[in-house]
Amino acid sequence: MPLGEWNLDFLKRCFDNFATRVILQIIIPTQGMWFWALTTNGKFIVQSLYQDLIRMNTPYEDGDKKIA
């Protein structure tokens, strides 16, 4: 697999179609430092991805307005 590309077969085995599409939108840097923005230490953990996907799809209350 070329540097900077996702392993699509692996993603499809591990995630549903929605999660796979979201992951494929993440650009993989081919040089420099890698940093996962969803954790404080910059290291990828599946839990951080899962929590962000849940957050994106869960409506929440903001004052009197319901935000979806």
N, CA, C and O atoms as a CHARMM CRD file, in Angstrom:
* protein
*
  272
    1    1 MET  N      0.84700  -1.17900   0.00000 PROA 1      0.00000
    2    1 MET  CA     0.00000   0.00000   0.00000 PROA 1      0.00000
    3    1 MET  C      0.89200   1.24200   0.00000 PROA 1      0.00000
    4    1 MET  O      1.80300   1.34300   0.82200 PROA 1      0.00000
    5    2 PRO  N      0.64600   2.18000  -0.90000 PROA 2      0.00000
    6    2 PRO  CA     1.46800   3.39200  -0.97600 PROA 2      0.00000
    7    2 PRO  C      1.34400   4.25000   0.28100 PROA 2      0.00000
    8    2 PRO  O      0.30400   4.25000   0.94000 PROA 2      0.00000
    9    3 LEU  N      2.39600   4.97200   0.60300 PROA 3      0.00000
   10    3 LEU  CA     2.41700   5.87500   1.74200 PROA 3      0.00000
   11    3 LEU  C      1.33700   6.93600   1.56500 PROA 3      0.00000
   12    3 LEU  O      1.18500   7.48800   0.47500 PROA 3      0.00000
   13    4 GLY  N      0.59300   7.22400   2.61400 PROA 4      0.00000
   14    4 GLY  CA    -0.42100   8.27300   2.57000 PROA 4      0.00000
   15    4 GLY  C     -1.78400   7.81000   2.10400 PROA 4      0.00000
   16    4 GLY  O     -2.65700   8.64200   1.85600 PROA 4      0.00000
   17    5 GLU  N     -1.99800   6.50100   1.97500 PROA 5      0.00000
   18    5 GLU  CA    -3.30500   5.98500   1.56700 PROA 5      0.00000
   19    5 GLU  C     -3.87900   5.08600   2.64800 PROA 5      0.00000
   20    5 GLU  O     -3.14400   4.38000   3.33700 PROA 5      0.00000
   21    6 TRP  N     -5.19300   5.11900   2.78900 PROA 6      0.00000
   22    6 TRP  CA    -5.87800   4.24700   3.74000 PROA 6      0.00000
   23    6 TRP  C     -5.96000   2.83100   3.19200 PROA 6      0.00000
   24    6 TRP  O     -6.03300   2.62800   1.98000 PROA 6      0.00000
   25    7 ASN  N     -5.94700   1.86500   4.08100 PROA 7      0.00000
   26    7 ASN  CA    -6.13900   0.46500   3.72700 PROA 7      0.00000
   27    7 ASN  C     -7.65100   0.21300   3.72000 PROA 7      0.00000
   28    7 ASN  O     -8.23700  -0.12200   4.75000 PROA 7      0.00000
   29    8 LEU  N     -8.26600   0.37500   2.56400 PROA 8      0.00000
   30    8 LEU  CA    -9.71500   0.32000   2.44000 PROA 8      0.00000
   31    8 LEU  C    -10.28800  -1.03200   2.86100 PROA 8      0.00000
   32    8 LEU  O    -11.31900  -1.08200   3.53200 PROA 8      0.00000
   33    9 ASP  N     -9.64300  -2.11000   2.48100 PROA 9      0.00000
   34    9 ASP  CA   -10.13600  -3.43600   2.88400 PROA 9      0.00000
   35    9 ASP  C    -10.17300  -3.57200   4.40500 PROA 9      0.00000
   36    9 ASP  O    -11.13400  -4.10400   4.96100 PROA 9      0.00000
   37   10 PHE  N     -9.13400  -3.09300   5.07000 PROA 10     0.00000
   38   10 PHE  CA    -9.07900  -3.15100   6.52400 PROA 10     0.00000
   39   10 PHE  C    -10.19000  -2.30100   7.14500 PROA 10     0.00000
   40   10 PHE  O    -10.87600  -2.74600   8.06500 PROA 10     0.00000
   41   11 LEU  N    -10.36200  -1.07400   6.63700 PROA 11     0.00000
   42   11 LEU  CA   -11.40300  -0.19400   7.17000 PROA 11     0.00000
   43   11 LEU  C    -12.78500  -0.81800   7.02600 PROA 11     0.00000
   44   11 LEU  O    -13.59700  -0.75700   7.95000 PROA 11     0.00000
   45   12 LYS  N    -13.05200  -1.41400   5.87700 PROA 12     0.00000
   46   12 LYS  CA   -14.36100  -2.02900   5.65200 PROA 12     0.00000
   47   12 LYS  C    -14.60300  -3.21200   6.58300 PROA 12     0.00000
   48   12 LYS  O    -15.74100  -3.47700   6.97000 PROA 12     0.00000
   49   13 ARG  N    -13.53500  -3.92300   6.94200 PROA 13     0.00000
   50   13 ARG  CA   -13.68200  -5.04600   7.88100 PROA 13     0.00000
   51   13 ARG  C    -13.92700  -4.56300   9.30500 PROA 13     0.00000
   52   13 ARG  O    -14.59200  -5.24500  10.08400 PROA 13     0.00000
   53   14 CYS  N    -13.39800  -3.39900   9.64800 PROA 14     0.00000
   54   14 CYS  CA   -13.44400  -2.92400  11.03500 PROA 14     0.00000
   55   14 CYS  C    -14.58000  -1.95100  11.33100 PROA 14     0.00000
   56   14 CYS  O    -14.99400  -1.82600  12.48400 PROA 14     0.00000
   57   15 PHE  N    -15.08900  -1.26200  10.31800 PROA 15     0.00000
   58   15 PHE  CA   -16.06300  -0.19400  10.54600 PROA 15     0.00000
   59   15 PHE  C    -17.26000  -0.33700   9.61200 PROA 15     0.00000
   60   15 PHE  O    -17.18200  -0.99700   8.57600 PROA 15     0.00000
   61   16 ASP  N    -18.37600   0.29800  10.00100 PROA 16     0.00000
   62   16 ASP  CA   -19.54000   0.32100   9.12200 PROA 16     0.00000
   63   16 ASP  C    -19.29100   1.32600   7.99300 PROA 16     0.00000
   64   16 ASP  O    -18.27800   2.02600   7.99200 PROA 16     0.00000
   65   17 ASN  N    -20.21800   1.39200   7.03200 PROA 17     0.00000
   66   17 ASN  CA   -20.02800   2.25800   5.86100 PROA 17     0.00000
   67   17 ASN  C    -19.87500   3.72300   6.23200 PROA 17     0.00000
   68   17 ASN  O    -19.03200   4.42100   5.66800 PROA 17     0.00000
   69   18 PHE  N    -20.69500   4.20600   7.19400 PROA 18     0.00000
   70   18 PHE  CA   -20.61600   5.61600   7.58400 PROA 18     0.00000
   71   18 PHE  C    -19.24500   5.94200   8.16500 PROA 18     0.00000
   72   18 PHE  O    -18.60900   6.91300   7.75700 PROA 18     0.00000
   73   19 ALA  N    -18.79100   5.12800   9.12100 PROA 19     0.00000
   74   19 ALA  CA   -17.49000   5.38200   9.75400 PROA 19     0.00000
   75   19 ALA  C    -16.36400   5.30800   8.73200 PROA 19     0.00000
   76   19 ALA  O    -15.43100   6.11000   8.77800 PROA 19     0.00000
   77   20 THR  N    -16.44100   4.35600   7.81400 PROA 20     0.00000
   78   20 THR  CA   -15.41600   4.23700   6.77400 PROA 20     0.00000
   79   20 THR  C    -15.36800   5.49500   5.92200 PROA 20     0.00000
   80   20 THR  O    -14.28200   5.98900   5.61800 PROA 20     0.00000
   81   21 ARG  N    -16.52500   6.02400   5.53000 PROA 21     0.00000
   82   21 ARG  CA   -16.55000   7.26200   4.72200 PROA 21     0.00000
   83   21 ARG  C    -15.93500   8.43100   5.48700 PROA 21     0.00000
   84   21 ARG  O    -15.20000   9.23400   4.91200 PROA 21     0.00000
   85   22 VAL  N    -16.23600   8.52700   6.78800 PROA 22     0.00000
   86   22 VAL  CA   -15.67600   9.61300   7.59900 PROA 22     0.00000
   87   22 VAL  C    -14.15600   9.46600   7.70300 PROA 22     0.00000
   88   22 VAL  O    -13.42400  10.44300   7.54800 PROA 22     0.00000
   89   23 ILE  N    -13.69200   8.26800   7.95900 PROA 23     0.00000
   90   23 ILE  CA   -12.25200   8.03000   8.07800 PROA 23     0.00000
   91   23 ILE  C    -11.54000   8.35700   6.76900 PROA 23     0.00000
   92   23 ILE  O    -10.45600   8.94100   6.78300 PROA 23     0.00000
   93   24 LEU  N    -12.13300   7.98800   5.64900 PROA 24     0.00000
   94   24 LEU  CA   -11.50100   8.24000   4.34900 PROA 24     0.00000
   95   24 LEU  C    -11.36900   9.73300   4.04300 PROA 24     0.00000
   96   24 LEU  O    -10.58300  10.11900   3.17900 PROA 24     0.00000
   97   25 GLN  N    -12.13100  10.57300   4.74400 PROA 25     0.00000
   98   25 GLN  CA   -12.01600  12.02000   4.55300 PROA 25     0.00000
   99   25 GLN  C    -10.80100  12.59800   5.27900 PROA 25     0.00000
  100   25 GLN  O    -10.40400  13.73500   5.02200 PROA 25     0.00000
  101   26 ILE  N    -10.21300  11.81600   6.18700 PROA 26     0.00000
  102   26 ILE  CA    -9.03800  12.26900   6.92200 PROA 26     0.00000
  103   26 ILE  C     -7.80600  12.10700   6.02800 PROA 26     0.00000
  104   26 ILE  O     -7.51900  11.01500   5.53600 PROA 26     0.00000
  105   27 ILE  N     -7.10600  13.18300   5.83500 PROA 27     0.00000
  106   27 ILE  CA    -5.91000  13.16500   4.99100 PROA 27     0.00000
  107   27 ILE  C     -4.74300  12.60900   5.80100 PROA 27     0.00000
  108   27 ILE  O     -4.47500  13.05900   6.91500 PROA 27     0.00000
  109   28 ILE  N     -4.06300  11.63800   5.23500 PROA 28     0.00000
  110   28 ILE  CA    -2.89600  11.04800   5.88800 PROA 28     0.00000
  111   28 ILE  C     -1.66000  11.79900   5.40100 PROA 28     0.00000
  112   28 ILE  O     -1.36000  11.80200   4.20700 PROA 28     0.00000
  113   29 PRO  N     -0.94600  12.43400   6.32600 PROA 29     0.00000
  114   29 PRO  CA     0.26800  13.14100   5.90000 PROA 29     0.00000
  115   29 PRO  C      1.34000  12.14600   5.44700 PROA 29     0.00000
  116   29 PRO  O      1.48200  11.06300   6.01500 PROA 29     0.00000
  117   30 THR  N      2.07900  12.53100   4.42600 PROA 30     0.00000
  118   30 THR  CA     3.13500  11.65200   3.92400 PROA 30     0.00000
  119   30 THR  C      4.50200  12.03200   4.47700 PROA 30     0.00000
  120   30 THR  O      5.48300  11.31900   4.26700 PROA 30     0.00000
  121   31 GLN  N      4.56200  13.14900   5.17800 PROA 31     0.00000
  122   31 GLN  CA     5.81800  13.55200   5.79600 PROA 31     0.00000
  123   31 GLN  C      5.51400  14.37600   7.03400 PROA 31     0.00000
  124   31 GLN  O      4.37600  14.79800   7.23400 PROA 31     0.00000
  125   32 GLY  N      6.48900  14.60000   7.84000 PROA 32     0.00000
  126   32 GLY  CA     6.29700  15.39800   9.04300 PROA 32     0.00000
  127   32 GLY  C      5.73800  14.56900  10.19100 PROA 32     0.00000
  128   32 GLY  O      5.79200  13.33900  10.17900 PROA 32     0.00000
  129   33 MET  N      5.21600  15.25400  11.15500 PROA 33     0.00000
  130   33 MET  CA     4.74600  14.61200  12.37800 PROA 33     0.00000
  131   33 MET  C      3.26300  14.28800  12.29700 PROA 33     0.00000
  132   33 MET  O      2.46600  15.10000  11.82600 PROA 33     0.00000
  133   34 TRP  N      2.89900  13.10300  12.75600 PROA 34     0.00000
  134   34 TRP  CA     1.49900  12.70700  12.81200 PROA 34     0.00000
  135   34 TRP  C      0.92300  13.12600  14.15200 PROA 34     0.00000
  136   34 TRP  O      1.58100  12.99600  15.18400 PROA 34     0.00000
  137   35 PHE  N     -0.32900  13.63900  14.14000 PROA 35     0.00000
  138   35 PHE  CA    -0.97400  14.08500  15.36000 PROA 35     0.00000
  139   35 PHE  C     -2.46700  13.83300  15.24200 PROA 35     0.00000
  140   35 PHE  O     -3.09900  14.26200  14.27600 PROA 35     0.00000
  141   36 TRP  N     -3.03600  13.13200  16.23100 PROA 36     0.00000
  142   36 TRP  CA    -4.48500  12.86100  16.26500 PROA 36     0.00000
  143   36 TRP  C     -5.11500  13.94200  17.12000 PROA 36     0.00000
  144   36 TRP  O     -4.89000  13.98900  18.33000 PROA 36     0.00000
  145   37 ALA  N     -5.91100  14.82100  16.49800 PROA 37     0.00000
  146   37 ALA  CA    -6.46300  15.99400  17.17600 PROA 37     0.00000
  147   37 ALA  C     -7.54200  15.67200  18.20200 PROA 37     0.00000
  148   37 ALA  O     -7.90700  16.53900  18.99600 PROA 37     0.00000
  149   38 LEU  N     -8.06000  14.44600  18.20300 PROA 38     0.00000
  150   38 LEU  CA    -9.14900  14.11100  19.11300 PROA 38     0.00000
  151   38 LEU  C     -8.66800  13.59400  20.46600 PROA 38     0.00000
  152   38 LEU  O     -9.48700  13.24700  21.31700 PROA 38     0.00000
  153   39 THR  N     -7.35200  13.53700  20.67800 PROA 39     0.00000
  154   39 THR  CA    -6.81700  13.16600  21.98200 PROA 39     0.00000
  155   39 THR  C     -5.82800  14.24100  22.42900 PROA 39     0.00000
  156   39 THR  O     -5.24700  14.94200  21.60000 PROA 39     0.00000
  157   40 THR  N     -5.64100  14.36500  23.73300 PROA 40     0.00000
  158   40 THR  CA    -4.74300  15.40900  24.23900 PROA 40     0.00000
  159   40 THR  C     -3.27300  15.11400  23.97700 PROA 40     0.00000
  160   40 THR  O     -2.45500  16.03000  23.89800 PROA 40     0.00000
  161   41 ASN  N     -2.93800  13.82600  23.84200 PROA 41     0.00000
  162   41 ASN  CA    -1.53600  13.48700  23.60200 PROA 41     0.00000
  163   41 ASN  C     -1.20300  13.29500  22.12700 PROA 41     0.00000
  164   41 ASN  O     -0.04900  13.04200  21.78100 PROA 41     0.00000
  165   42 GLY  N     -2.21000  13.41600  21.24800 PROA 42     0.00000
  166   42 GLY  CA    -1.97700  13.31400  19.81400 PROA 42     0.00000
  167   42 GLY  C     -1.89600  11.89800  19.27900 PROA 42     0.00000
  168   42 GLY  O     -1.62600  11.70400  18.09400 PROA 42     0.00000
  169   43 LYS  N     -2.12500  10.89800  20.13400 PROA 43     0.00000
  170   43 LYS  CA    -2.06900   9.50800  19.68800 PROA 43     0.00000
  171   43 LYS  C     -3.46900   8.99900  19.39000 PROA 43     0.00000
  172   43 LYS  O     -4.41100   9.27200  20.13500 PROA 43     0.00000
  173   44 PHE  N     -3.60000   8.25500  18.29100 PROA 44     0.00000
  174   44 PHE  CA    -4.89600   7.71500  17.89200 PROA 44     0.00000
  175   44 PHE  C     -5.32200   6.58900  18.81600 PROA 44     0.00000
  176   44 PHE  O     -4.54200   5.68700  19.12100 PROA 44     0.00000
  177   45 ILE  N     -6.57500   6.65500  19.25700 PROA 45     0.00000
  178   45 ILE  CA    -7.20600   5.52600  19.92800 PROA 45     0.00000
  179   45 ILE  C     -8.61100   5.39900  19.35000 PROA 45     0.00000
  180   45 ILE  O     -9.27100   6.40300  19.08300 PROA 45     0.00000
  181   46 VAL  N     -9.05700   4.18400  19.16200 PROA 46     0.00000
  182   46 VAL  CA   -10.36900   3.93800  18.55400 PROA 46     0.00000
  183   46 VAL  C    -11.46300   4.62400  19.36000 PROA 46     0.00000
  184   46 VAL  O    -12.42700   5.13000  18.78600 PROA 46     0.00000
  185   47 GLN  N    -11.32500   4.64500  20.68600 PROA 47     0.00000
  186   47 GLN  CA   -12.33600   5.25700  21.54100 PROA 47     0.00000
  187   47 GLN  C    -12.56800   6.72100  21.16900 PROA 47     0.00000
  188   47 GLN  O    -13.71400   7.17000  21.16200 PROA 47     0.00000
  189   48 SER  N    -11.51300   7.47500  20.85900 PROA 48     0.00000
  190   48 SER  CA   -11.67200   8.88500  20.51200 PROA 48     0.00000
  191   48 SER  C    -12.43700   9.04200  19.20800 PROA 48     0.00000
  192   48 SER  O    -13.26400   9.94500  19.07900 PROA 48     0.00000
  193   49 LEU  N    -12.17200   8.17300  18.24000 PROA 49     0.00000
  194   49 LEU  CA   -12.90200   8.20800  16.97800 PROA 49     0.00000
  195   49 LEU  C    -14.36800   7.86200  17.20800 PROA 49     0.00000
  196   49 LEU  O    -15.25800   8.54300  16.69900 PROA 49     0.00000
  197   50 TYR  N    -14.61800   6.80700  17.97100 PROA 50     0.00000
  198   50 TYR  CA   -15.98100   6.37500  18.26200 PROA 50     0.00000
  199   50 TYR  C    -16.75900   7.48400  18.95900 PROA 50     0.00000
  200   50 TYR  O    -17.89500   7.77100  18.58200 PROA 50     0.00000
  201   51 GLN  N    -16.16600   8.10700  19.96800 PROA 51     0.00000
  202   51 GLN  CA   -16.84900   9.17800  20.69800 PROA 51     0.00000
  203   51 GLN  C    -17.14900  10.36300  19.78800 PROA 51     0.00000
  204   51 GLN  O    -18.20800  10.97700  19.91200 PROA 51     0.00000
  205   52 ASP  N    -16.24500  10.69500  18.88200 PROA 52     0.00000
  206   52 ASP  CA   -16.48700  11.80300  17.96700 PROA 52     0.00000
  207   52 ASP  C    -17.59400  11.46300  16.97900 PROA 52     0.00000
  208   52 ASP  O    -18.41500  12.32300  16.66100 PROA 52     0.00000
  209   53 LEU  N    -17.63400  10.22500  16.48500 PROA 53     0.00000
  210   53 LEU  CA   -18.71200   9.81700  15.58000 PROA 53     0.00000
  211   53 LEU  C    -20.06300   9.86600  16.29000 PROA 53     0.00000
  212   53 LEU  O    -21.05300  10.30800  15.70700 PROA 53     0.00000
  213   54 ILE  N    -20.10700   9.41800  17.53600 PROA 54     0.00000
  214   54 ILE  CA   -21.34500   9.48800  18.31600 PROA 54     0.00000
  215   54 ILE  C    -21.75100  10.94800  18.51200 PROA 54     0.00000
  216   54 ILE  O    -22.92000  11.29600  18.34600 PROA 54     0.00000
  217   55 ARG  N    -20.79800  11.79300  18.86000 PROA 55     0.00000
  218   55 ARG  CA   -21.08000  13.21800  19.07500 PROA 55     0.00000
  219   55 ARG  C    -21.65200  13.85600  17.81300 PROA 55     0.00000
  220   55 ARG  O    -22.57400  14.66800  17.89300 PROA 55     0.00000
  221   56 MET  N    -21.11100  13.49600  16.64800 PROA 56     0.00000
  222   56 MET  CA   -21.57000  14.07600  15.38500 PROA 56     0.00000
  223   56 MET  C    -23.00600  13.67500  15.06600 PROA 56     0.00000
  224   56 MET  O    -23.71300  14.41300  14.38000 PROA 56     0.00000
  225   57 ASN  N    -23.44500  12.52100  15.55100 PROA 57     0.00000
  226   57 ASN  CA   -24.76500  12.00500  15.20100 PROA 57     0.00000
  227   57 ASN  C    -25.78600  12.09600  16.32100 PROA 57     0.00000
  228   57 ASN  O    -26.89800  11.58800  16.17800 PROA 57     0.00000
  229   58 THR  N    -25.43300  12.73600  17.43900 PROA 58     0.00000
  230   58 THR  CA   -26.33300  12.82300  18.57600 PROA 58     0.00000
  231   58 THR  C    -26.77700  14.26300  18.77200 PROA 58     0.00000
  232   58 THR  O    -25.94900  15.14500  19.00300 PROA 58     0.00000
  233   59 PRO  N    -28.10100  14.51000  18.68100 PROA 59     0.00000
  234   59 PRO  CA   -28.57600  15.86500  18.97500 PROA 59     0.00000
  235   59 PRO  C    -28.35400  16.17800  20.46000 PROA 59     0.00000
  236   59 PRO  O    -28.42800  15.28300  21.30100 PROA 59     0.00000
  237   60 TYR  N    -28.08500  17.42700  20.77400 PROA 60     0.00000
  238   60 TYR  CA   -27.90800  17.80400  22.17200 PROA 60     0.00000
  239   60 TYR  C    -28.58200  19.13900  22.42000 PROA 60     0.00000
  240   60 TYR  O    -28.86500  19.88900  21.48600 PROA 60     0.00000
  241   61 GLU  N    -28.83600  19.43000  23.68700 PROA 61     0.00000
  242   61 GLU  CA   -29.52900  20.64300  24.09000 PROA 61     0.00000
  243   61 GLU  C    -28.51600  21.76800  24.29800 PROA 61     0.00000
  244   61 GLU  O    -27.46100  21.55700  24.89600 PROA 61     0.00000
  245   62 ASP  N    -28.83700  22.94300  23.81000 PROA 62     0.00000
  246   62 ASP  CA   -28.01900  24.14700  24.03100 PROA 62     0.00000
  247   62 ASP  C    -28.96900  25.24600  24.46100 PROA 62     0.00000
  248   62 ASP  O    -29.53800  25.94500  23.62300 PROA 62     0.00000
  249   63 GLY  N    -29.14200  25.39900  25.76200 PROA 63     0.00000
  250   63 GLY  CA   -30.12100  26.36100  26.25600 PROA 63     0.00000
  251   63 GLY  C    -31.50900  25.85200  25.90500 PROA 63     0.00000
  252   63 GLY  O    -31.86800  24.72400  26.24300 PROA 63     0.00000
  253   64 ASP  N    -32.29200  26.69000  25.22300 PROA 64     0.00000
  254   64 ASP  CA   -33.64300  26.32000  24.82500 PROA 64     0.00000
  255   64 ASP  C    -33.67700  25.69200  23.44300 PROA 64     0.00000
  256   64 ASP  O    -34.72400  25.20300  23.01900 PROA 64     0.00000
  257   65 LYS  N    -32.55800  25.69500  22.73100 PROA 65     0.00000
  258   65 LYS  CA   -32.54900  25.19500  21.35600 PROA 65     0.00000
  259   65 LYS  C    -32.02600  23.76300  21.32600 PROA 65     0.00000
  260   65 LYS  O    -31.06000  23.42500  22.01000 PROA 65     0.00000
  261   66 LYS  N    -32.66500  22.95000  20.54400 PROA 66     0.00000
  262   66 LYS  CA   -32.15400  21.60700  20.34000 PROA 66     0.00000
  263   66 LYS  C    -31.34900  21.62000  19.04800 PROA 66     0.00000
  264   66 LYS  O    -31.85600  21.99100  17.99000 PROA 66     0.00000
  265   67 ILE  N    -30.11300  21.21800  19.14500 PROA 67     0.00000
  266   67 ILE  CA   -29.21200  21.23900  17.98600 PROA 67     0.00000
  267   67 ILE  C    -29.02800  19.81500  17.51300 PROA 67     0.00000
  268   67 ILE  O    -28.73700  18.92200  18.30900 PROA 67     0.00000
  269   68 ALA  N    -29.19800  19.59800  16.20800 PROA 68     0.00000
  270   68 ALA  CA   -29.03100  18.24900  15.65100 PROA 68     0.00000
  271   68 ALA  C    -27.78800  18.19700  14.81000 PROA 68     0.00000
  272   68 ALA  O    -27.46500  17.15000  14.25000 PROA 68     0.00000
